[in-house]
């Protein structure tokens, strides 16, 4: 993403400041006004240039085309733009700008604390300028934006605009794909052979993906053994990507049922359970895969997270563990549209013998509309896990 100042023109304005001191009182009562014992008044506070000048943004406009010689907007006035817009121009005019003032034009996405672009502008008195904003990637990020102009760190004008589409930051910070493993890939940080049960371990790693991280922040990892807090650690997150935390004991982690909670600002963002030794996790789902047709062992022949709308049918396979007798597993096929969800299809299966094993759930609507989806799995009416996928 590049922001460039195309041109700056200045118009000179002569400013003359006059000042002086008035007569002093020799009355001893002047001491009440702050004079010393000799009757001298303290020196008057010196005015700064910022006190004399009150810089103003007297003209501002967003457009898709400018006159490069006259510093004017000649294109369409923009308040809402397409993500495919190639460039946005900000045309502004300032007056009463002190000499050597620090002038900045800042472009903000309103959901992001830090400006996406900051550019320094140079000028004084009255002058016009044009700055431009280009997409950070192939397209602009949807959402609400604000252009702020500051003079000596004081905001002198703002102009809002929006980019059409679903704001990816509206859902806030998210944590996905939380998994436990004995080892992580040294380059990518991805878990190597993640699992939920470990016969013996002195150290275990939690690997997860952070999305919609708008500014540096901290997460807290709480590791519980049973209902007791076993370990606690902080993870510094400075952007989207994969991060990790670990729990360890030099003598080996004691056998038992563990639970990891990842919190952000007091809210649990993700959690998972795992067992060390012979401890049972209780009823759980440890594997969920989606494909176009059934393969061996009740799992899809070829698993994927992206499908064509023309396929007309999907197959979900899952592995369940430690189910009590007559347990019920429910799979909801859900379409996700922003913060709303619509259940398109539900499959229920009863396990009369309980135990562990695999099962499948089909969805055959004949036509699947493009969009974002998730399969949500419930065990005996309680949400256990989900699997996200996309139809194109």
N, C-alpha and C positions, 0 to 999 in steps of 0.2 A: 504494500500500500504506500503510495507516495503522495505527499502534499507539496506543492510547489507554488511559490509566489511568482506570478507572471510579471507583474509590474507595479511600481509605486510612483506616484507623482505627488509633489509637495507644492503647496501654495504658501508663500511667506506671509506672515502676519507679525507686525511689530507690536510688541507689548511693552508698555512703559509702566513701571510701578513707582509710585510716589509714597513717601512716608516720612515720619518725623516723630518727635516727642512733644507732648504738651507740657504746660507749666506744672511744677511740682508744688505740693502743699508743704508749708513749713510748720503747719499745726502739729503739735505733739500727738494729737489724736490720730495722726496718720499711721502711727504704730499699729493701730488696729487693722490697717490695710496691708500689713506685711513689711513695713519699713524696719530697718535696724535701729539701734540705739542712737545712731548719728542722724537719723531721719532720712536715710537713703532708701529709695524704693528698689525692689529687685528688678533686674533687667527684663524688658518685655520678651515674651517667647518669640522666637524667630519663626516666621512663616516659611514653609517649604514650598517648592514649586507645585507640589500636589495640592497645597491649600489654595494657591492662587489660581491654578488651572483646574477645571473640572472637566476632564476629557469626556467626550460623548461620541457614541456611534450614531451619527445622524442619518445614515442611509445604510440599508442592508437588504440583500436579496439573494436567493438561491436560484440558479438557472442552469440550463444545459448548453448555453452558448454565450460568448462574450465578444465585445468589440475590443480587440487588443490594443487599439490606439486611443480610444476614448474612455476606456475603463468603465464600460457600461454593459449591462445585461441586455442582450438582443434576442435571446432564446426564450423558451417557455419558462414562466415562473413556476418553481417547484415547491410543493409542500409534501407530496407523496411520490415516490419514485419506484420503478421496477427494480428487482434485484439485478436485472441484466443491464441496467444503466451503466454506461462506460465511465462517466466522469460527472461530478457535480461541482459547479463553480459557486463560490461565495464572493459577492461583490459588496464591498463596504466603503464607507467614508467616515473618517474621524476628524474631529476638530478639538481645539484647545488641548493639544497634546504637548506636554512639556518636552524641552530639549533633552535628548539622551534618555527618554523614557523607555521602559521595557514593555514592549507590545507583543502580545501573543494571540494567535488564533488556534483554538483547540476544538477538535472534533470528537464528540463523545457518543458512544452508544449508551443510552440511559440506564441499562442494566449493568454496565461495567464501571467500576469506581474510577479507574485511571483513563485518561484520554487515549483514544486510538492513535491520534496524530497531534503533535504540537509543533507549531512553526513560529519562529521569531520574525517580526516585521519591524522595519526601521523607518522612522519618519518623525516629524514634529509639526506643530501648529495644525494646519488643515491639509489632509492628503487622502487620496483614494488608493485602494489596493484590491487585488483579486487573488484569491487562493483556490486551490482545487483539491478534490478528494476523490481517490480512485479505489476500487474494491481491493480488499486484502488478499483475495484469491480470484477464482473465476467470476464470482458474483459478490454483490454486497450482502451482508448479513441482515436478514429481516429484523425489524424492530423500530423503536423510537430513538431518534438522535437529537442532539443539540449542538449547535455551533456557538462557542463562547469566545468573546473578544475581551481581553484584559489589558489594562494599562497600569503598570506598576503593581501587578497582582490584584488589582481591583476590577471586577467584572463591569464593563461599561455597556454591554449589549449581548443578547442571546437571540438565536433564531432556531426554532424547532423544525424538524421534518421527520418523515418516516419512510421506511423501506417496506414495501408490501411483502406479505408472507407470514408464516408462523415464526415467532421469535424463539430461537433455540435456547435462549437464556431464561425464558419464562418459567421453566420447571425448576430453576435453581440448581445448586450443586448436586450431582448424582454420583453414586458409587455402584459399579457393576462388576460382575464376574469375580466375586470374592471366593477364593479357593485356598486350601491348605495343602502344603507339600513339604517334603524334607529338604528339597533343593530348588533353587531358582536358576533360570538361564542367566549367565553372567552378563550377556549383552542386552537382552530384552527385558529381563526381570520376570518373564513368564514362568509359571510353576512347572516343574518337571514331575510328571506322574502325580497329579493332585489326587487326593483321596480324602475319605472321611473317617477311616479307621487306620490306626498305626499300632503294630504289635509292641514296638519299643522306639523311643526317640529321645534324644537329649536336646534337640532344637527343632522347631517347626516354623515355617514361614507362611505368612498370609500375603497373597498377591491379589491386587485388585486394580480396577481401572476407574479413574476419576474423569467425569465429564462436567462441562459447564462451570469450570473453575474460573471465575471472573477476576480474581485478584489473589495474591498469596494469602494462604490461610493455614490453619492447623487442624488436624484430626487427632482424636484420642482413641487408642486401642485398649479396650478392657477385655482381659482374658479371665474367664471364670472357670473354676473347677467345681462342678456341682453348682451350688449357690454362693460359693465364696470367691471373692476376687483373688486371683492367683498372681496377676501381673498387670502393669499399666505402663503405657508408653505414648509419646507424642510423635506425630508424623507431620513434617512440614510439607505442604503442597503448594507448588508455585506455578501450576498450570495443568492443562489436561494431559493425561497419559497414565502410565502404569506405575504404581507405588507399592511398597511392601512394609510389613512389620514382622517381628518375630517374638517368640517366647522360648525360653530355654532354661535348662537346669543341668549343671555339670554332672550330677549323679543320675540324670535321666528323669524325664517327666513322670510323675507318679501316675499309676493307672487310674483311669476315671473318665467321666464324661465331661467334656469341655465345651465352652461357648465363647465365641469371639463377637464383640460388639464394636463397631466403628461409629463414633459419635462426632458430630460437627455442631458446635454451639449448643450443646445440650440435647441434641436430637439424634436418635439412633438412625443412621443412614443405611447400614447393612449389617447383617449378622449371619453367622453360620455355626453349626455344631460339628464336633469331631470327637473321636474316642481314642484313648490310649490304652493298650492292654486288651483285656477281654470285656471291657465295659460296653454296654449296648447303647446305641443312640436312641433307641425307642423307635416308634413308627417314623419313617422318613423316606424321602425320594432323593437318591444320590446321583441319578443320571437322567437327563431329558434330551432327546434328539428328535428332529423333524426332517422328514424326507418326502419324496414323491410316491414311494411304494415300500411295502414291508420286506425286510430282509430276514436274516437268520436270528434266532433267539428273541424274536419279538421286537427287534430294533429296526430302524429304517435301513434300507439297502445302501443308500448314500445320503448322509446327513448334510444339511445346509441351513443357512440363515436367510437366504435370498431366493425367491422363486418367481417364475413368470405367471402372469395373471391367466394365461391360457391353459394352465395345467388342469384346473377344475377340481383337484382333490389333493389333500395332504394327509400324511400318516405320521402320527406321533408315537414314539416308543419311550417307555420309562422303566427304570429299575427301582423297585420298592424294597424296603428293609424292615424287618421286625414288626410286621403288622399283627395286631391281635385278631382273634377269630371274628369273622363277619365284618371286617373293616370295609369301608366304602371309599373308593378313590373317584374323584370327580375332576373332569378336564373341561374347562371353559375356553372356547375359541373366541378371542376378544379382538375387536378392531379399536385402535387407539387413535383419537383425533385430538391432539393437544392434551388438555387435562380431562377430557371426557372419554369414556369407554363404552362400547356397545358389544354385548354378548351375542354372537351370531349363532353359536351351536354349543351344546353341552352333551358330554358323554359320561355316564356313571357306570362303575363296575364294582360289584361286591366280591370280596375275597373270603369265602366261607371258611377256608383253612388257615387264613392269615399267612405268617411267615415272610419269606423273602422271594423275590422273583422278578419277572418282567411282564409288562402288559402293553397293549397298543390302543390307540384311539384314532379313528378316522374322521375326517371332515370332507364331505363330498358335495359342495354346493353347486357344482357344475360350472360356475363362473366365480372367480375370486377377484374382487375389485382391488386395484392398486392401493397401497397404503401401508401403514405400520400396524403390526399385530403383536399379540402375545398369547401364549397358551398358559392359562393359570391352573395349577393343580391343587386340589384340596384333599386332605385326609380327614375323614369323619367330620366334615363340615368346617375344618380349620385350614386356612390357606397355608400351604407348605412351601411352594416354590413357583416360579414361572419361567417361561422361555420366550424371548422376543424374536420376531422374524419380520421380514419385509417382503411385500409382493409388488413387483414392478410391472 
